[in-house]
Amino acid sequence: MEDQKVTEISMKGAPACGRCHMLVARYAPQVLASSGVYHRECFEAWYFGRYGKRPSLLAGTNGDRHRYRLREQQAA
């Protein structure tokens, strides 16, 4: 067991979260917003603190189950 090596995963090119500034892992739940990429937890905490309700997020497309985008508000 000791001679087995853990495979190193390159995080080169991974975007940093706009709130916590940590790298966003490839398959971590993330929100793609117009201002950048965020961890889903960071984005929901910021949104709830600002607007007092949870954001309505849309699931990703084309097999991106881990990526969410913010539902655009309709102009009234």
Contacts in CASP RR format, 6 or more apart in sequence:
PFRMAT RR
TARGET T0000
AUTHOR 0000-0000-0000
METHOD contacts of the structure
MODEL  1
MEDQKVTEISMKGAPACGRCHMLVARYAPQVLASSGVYHRECFEAWYFGR
YGKRPSLLAGTNGDRHRYRLREQQAA
11 23 0 8 1.000
11 25 0 8 1.000
14 23 0 8 1.000
14 24 0 8 1.000
14 25 0 8 1.000
14 26 0 8 1.000
15 23 0 8 1.000
15 24 0 8 1.000
15 36 0 8 1.000
15 37 0 8 1.000
16 22 0 8 1.000
16 23 0 8 1.000
16 24 0 8 1.000
16 37 0 8 1.000
17 23 0 8 1.000
17 24 0 8 1.000
17 37 0 8 1.000
17 38 0 8 1.000
17 39 0 8 1.000
17 42 0 8 1.000
18 35 0 8 1.000
18 36 0 8 1.000
18 37 0 8 1.000
18 38 0 8 1.000
18 42 0 8 1.000
19 38 0 8 1.000
19 39 0 8 1.000
19 42 0 8 1.000
19 43 0 8 1.000
19 45 0 8 1.000
19 46 0 8 1.000
20 39 0 8 1.000
20 42 0 8 1.000
22 39 0 8 1.000
24 30 0 8 1.000
24 37 0 8 1.000
24 38 0 8 1.000
24 39 0 8 1.000
27 66 0 8 1.000
28 39 0 8 1.000
28 40 0 8 1.000
28 66 0 8 1.000
29 39 0 8 1.000
29 40 0 8 1.000
29 41 0 8 1.000
29 66 0 8 1.000
29 68 0 8 1.000
30 37 0 8 1.000
30 38 0 8 1.000
30 39 0 8 1.000
30 40 0 8 1.000
30 66 0 8 1.000
30 67 0 8 1.000
30 68 0 8 1.000
31 37 0 8 1.000
31 38 0 8 1.000
31 39 0 8 1.000
31 40 0 8 1.000
31 43 0 8 1.000
31 55 0 8 1.000
31 57 0 8 1.000
31 67 0 8 1.000
31 68 0 8 1.000
31 69 0 8 1.000
31 70 0 8 1.000
32 67 0 8 1.000
32 68 0 8 1.000
32 69 0 8 1.000
33 43 0 8 1.000
33 69 0 8 1.000
33 70 0 8 1.000
38 46 0 8 1.000
40 57 0 8 1.000
40 68 0 8 1.000
43 55 0 8 1.000
44 54 0 8 1.000
44 55 0 8 1.000
47 53 0 8 1.000
47 54 0 8 1.000
47 55 0 8 1.000
48 54 0 8 1.000
48 55 0 8 1.000
55 70 0 8 1.000
55 71 0 8 1.000
56 70 0 8 1.000
56 71 0 8 1.000
57 68 0 8 1.000
57 69 0 8 1.000
57 70 0 8 1.000
57 71 0 8 1.000
58 68 0 8 1.000
58 69 0 8 1.000
58 70 0 8 1.000
58 71 0 8 1.000
59 65 0 8 1.000
59 68 0 8 1.000
60 67 0 8 1.000
60 68 0 8 1.000
60 69 0 8 1.000
END
